[in-house]
Amino acid sequence: MTQETKNQQIFSGLILLTSEDKAGLADSLFEALSPFAVAVIDIDQIIIKGRLFLTLQISLNPDHQEAIEEDMNQLAEGLQVDIACIFSASEVPQDIDDQVVVSISANKMLPRHLRTVTEKIVISGGNIEKFTRNSASPMVIDIHVSGTQLSALKNALSDLTLEPDLAITVA
């Protein structure tokens, strides 16, 4: 990748669809966007307590913004979902290299468990890119961290006194 690519600006739209989770919502969103000359440049989806949060970043011609907004409003009304759109110039998303993954496991995950780890991530110069719950019982959460080295994060977490039910690994 060249430096020119790294700082390249594009016009993009960020679309957030939220609703009670049900089959076909993502398909309907992609169907509504298919007639447009857009490209998907980022996507993420989570479901928490039966509620869907789908985020989609698309690149587009600024002249199509209004038509896409109108179609998204019609889609939201037709599906009885919430859709919000934000359009602006932004940098092209880049891959995040050298992420460190911190896994936290506890039978009962408490906010203080997460606070203990996130504080050490900040101290080590890291930035949290993503949380992923891998299991519910025991609860296992992976925290994907950029901006720090594996050794620095292991060192920052090494002085923790863990509660008996809490386990932390760094990879």
ROVEX-652243 format. One record per residue (C-alpha): x, y, z. Coordinates in nm, 3 decimals. Each point is the difference from the previous one (the first is absolute). Layout:
<atoms>
+---------+---------+---------+
:       x :       y :       z :
+---------+---------+---------+
:       X :       Y :       Z :
...
+---------+---------+---------+
</atoms>
This chain:
<atoms>
+---------+---------+---------+
:       x :       y :       z :
+---------+---------+---------+
:   0.000 :   0.000 :   0.000 :
:   0.133 :   0.341 :  -0.089 :
:  -0.025 :   0.311 :   0.214 :
:  -0.238 :   0.145 :  -0.262 :
:  -0.243 :  -0.289 :   0.051 :
:   0.025 :   0.029 :   0.377 :
:  -0.123 :   0.361 :   0.008 :
:  -0.244 :  -0.020 :  -0.291 :
:  -0.333 :   0.175 :   0.057 :
:  -0.330 :  -0.143 :  -0.121 :
:  -0.360 :   0.106 :   0.032 :
:  -0.177 :  -0.257 :   0.213 :
:  -0.323 :  -0.071 :   0.177 :
:  -0.036 :  -0.163 :   0.338 :
:  -0.330 :  -0.185 :   0.034 :
:  -0.127 :  -0.129 :   0.334 :
:  -0.296 :  -0.239 :   0.001 :
:  -0.147 :  -0.094 :   0.339 :
:  -0.299 :  -0.216 :   0.070 :
:  -0.121 :  -0.306 :   0.177 :
:   0.195 :  -0.275 :  -0.170 :
:  -0.189 :  -0.187 :  -0.271 :
:   0.095 :  -0.187 :  -0.313 :
:   0.046 :   0.197 :  -0.320 :
:   0.099 :   0.344 :   0.130 :
:   0.354 :  -0.003 :  -0.139 :
:  -0.130 :  -0.143 :  -0.327 :
:  -0.255 :   0.281 :  -0.028 :
:   0.266 :   0.263 :   0.066 :
:   0.230 :  -0.144 :  -0.268 :
:  -0.292 :  -0.028 :  -0.243 :
:  -0.082 :   0.370 :   0.050 :
:   0.363 :   0.101 :  -0.060 :
:   0.060 :  -0.231 :  -0.298 :
:  -0.130 :   0.239 :  -0.272 :
:   0.253 :   0.265 :   0.105 :
:   0.363 :   0.029 :  -0.107 :
:   0.131 :  -0.051 :   0.355 :
:   0.260 :  -0.227 :   0.153 :
:   0.003 :  -0.149 :   0.349 :
:   0.318 :   0.108 :   0.177 :
:  -0.080 :  -0.108 :   0.356 :
:  -0.269 :  -0.200 :   0.177 :
:  -0.071 :  -0.119 :   0.351 :
:  -0.301 :  -0.157 :   0.167 :
:  -0.084 :  -0.100 :   0.354 :
:  -0.311 :  -0.133 :   0.165 :
:  -0.049 :   0.075 :   0.366 :
:  -0.310 :  -0.111 :   0.189 :
:  -0.177 :  -0.070 :  -0.327 :
:   0.076 :   0.347 :  -0.136 :
:   0.190 :   0.036 :  -0.328 :
:   0.262 :   0.271 :  -0.057 :
:   0.126 :  -0.009 :  -0.358 :
:   0.248 :   0.263 :  -0.116 :
:   0.107 :   0.035 :  -0.358 :
:   0.243 :   0.247 :  -0.155 :
:  -0.031 :   0.051 :  -0.375 :
:   0.193 :   0.208 :  -0.249 :
:  -0.219 :   0.195 :  -0.238 :
:  -0.026 :   0.290 :  -0.237 :
:  -0.116 :   0.306 :   0.202 :
:  -0.269 :   0.059 :  -0.264 :
:  -0.173 :  -0.323 :   0.112 :
:  -0.022 :   0.093 :   0.368 :
:  -0.353 :   0.139 :  -0.013 :
:  -0.140 :  -0.298 :  -0.196 :
:   0.162 :  -0.246 :   0.241 :
:  -0.137 :   0.188 :   0.300 :
:  -0.351 :  -0.009 :  -0.153 :
:   0.027 :  -0.375 :  -0.067 :
:   0.127 :  -0.062 :   0.354 :
:  -0.294 :   0.197 :   0.143 :
:  -0.244 :  -0.207 :  -0.210 :
:   0.171 :  -0.321 :   0.106 :
:  -0.016 :   0.097 :   0.368 :
:  -0.369 :   0.077 :  -0.030 :
:  -0.077 :  -0.318 :  -0.193 :
:   0.190 :  -0.228 :   0.237 :
:  -0.093 :   0.190 :   0.317 :
:   0.368 :   0.041 :   0.095 :
:   0.221 :   0.296 :   0.088 :
:   0.256 :   0.108 :  -0.260 :
:   0.235 :   0.296 :   0.042 :
:   0.241 :   0.123 :  -0.268 :
:   0.298 :   0.233 :   0.021 :
:   0.188 :   0.107 :  -0.313 :
:   0.342 :   0.170 :  -0.012 :
:   0.349 :  -0.009 :  -0.140 :
:   0.219 :  -0.244 :   0.190 :
:   0.323 :  -0.191 :  -0.026 :
:  -0.003 :  -0.340 :  -0.166 :
:  -0.020 :  -0.265 :   0.276 :
:   0.327 :  -0.185 :   0.052 :
:   0.081 :  -0.342 :   0.137 :
:   0.118 :   0.011 :   0.358 :
:   0.322 :  -0.194 :   0.026 :
:   0.152 :  -0.160 :   0.308 :
:  -0.308 :  -0.016 :   0.216 :
:   0.034 :  -0.154 :   0.343 :
:  -0.293 :  -0.200 :   0.137 :
:  -0.073 :   0.005 :   0.372 :
:  -0.245 :  -0.271 :   0.113 :
:  -0.191 :   0.040 :   0.324 :
:  -0.194 :  -0.289 :   0.150 :
:  -0.230 :   0.001 :   0.304 :
:  -0.311 :  -0.184 :   0.110 :
:  -0.150 :   0.338 :   0.090 :
:   0.154 :   0.284 :  -0.203 :
:   0.001 :   0.317 :   0.203 :
:   0.065 :   0.353 :  -0.129 :
:   0.301 :   0.023 :   0.233 :
:   0.156 :  -0.302 :  -0.179 :
:  -0.022 :   0.184 :  -0.331 :
:   0.114 :   0.326 :   0.161 :
:   0.309 :  -0.169 :   0.140 :
:   0.103 :  -0.120 :  -0.345 :
:  -0.103 :   0.306 :  -0.202 :
:   0.194 :   0.226 :   0.237 :
:   0.315 :  -0.206 :  -0.061 :
:  -0.062 :   0.016 :  -0.377 :
:  -0.008 :   0.381 :   0.018 :
:   0.310 :   0.012 :   0.220 :
:   0.191 :  -0.218 :  -0.248 :
:  -0.091 :   0.239 :  -0.285 :
:  -0.258 :  -0.231 :  -0.158 :
:  -0.330 :   0.077 :  -0.170 :
:  -0.295 :  -0.238 :   0.013 :
:  -0.115 :  -0.088 :  -0.350 :
:  -0.267 :  -0.256 :   0.083 :
:  -0.165 :  -0.201 :   0.278 :
:  -0.123 :  -0.350 :  -0.086 :
:  -0.195 :  -0.228 :   0.235 :
:   0.103 :  -0.356 :  -0.078 :
:  -0.208 :  -0.187 :   0.258 :
:  -0.260 :   0.072 :   0.263 :
:   0.074 :  -0.255 :   0.272 :
:   0.264 :   0.065 :   0.102 :
:  -0.001 :   0.336 :  -0.172 :
:   0.307 :   0.041 :  -0.219 :
:   0.067 :   0.338 :  -0.159 :
:   0.280 :   0.068 :  -0.247 :
:   0.127 :   0.357 :  -0.017 :
:   0.186 :   0.081 :  -0.324 :
:   0.263 :   0.266 :   0.066 :
:   0.214 :   0.207 :  -0.236 :
:   0.275 :   0.252 :   0.069 :
:   0.200 :  -0.206 :   0.247 :
:   0.231 :  -0.297 :  -0.005 :
:  -0.081 :  -0.342 :   0.142 :
:   0.289 :   0.027 :   0.248 :
:  -0.112 :   0.344 :   0.124 :
:  -0.354 :  -0.120 :   0.060 :
:   0.114 :  -0.321 :   0.170 :
:   0.225 :   0.209 :   0.222 :
:  -0.282 :   0.243 :   0.086 :
:  -0.234 :  -0.287 :   0.092 :
:   0.260 :  -0.205 :   0.188 :
:  -0.031 :   0.191 :   0.327 :
:  -0.375 :  -0.056 :   0.033 :
:  -0.134 :  -0.191 :   0.297 :
:  -0.285 :  -0.198 :  -0.151 :
:  -0.314 :  -0.107 :   0.177 :
:  -0.037 :  -0.380 :   0.019 :
:  -0.268 :  -0.012 :  -0.270 :
:   0.186 :   0.223 :  -0.248 :
:   0.249 :  -0.113 :  -0.263 :
:   0.190 :   0.222 :  -0.245 :
:   0.215 :  -0.110 :  -0.293 :
:   0.186 :   0.210 :  -0.255 :
:   0.092 :  -0.118 :  -0.350 :
+---------+---------+---------+
</atoms>
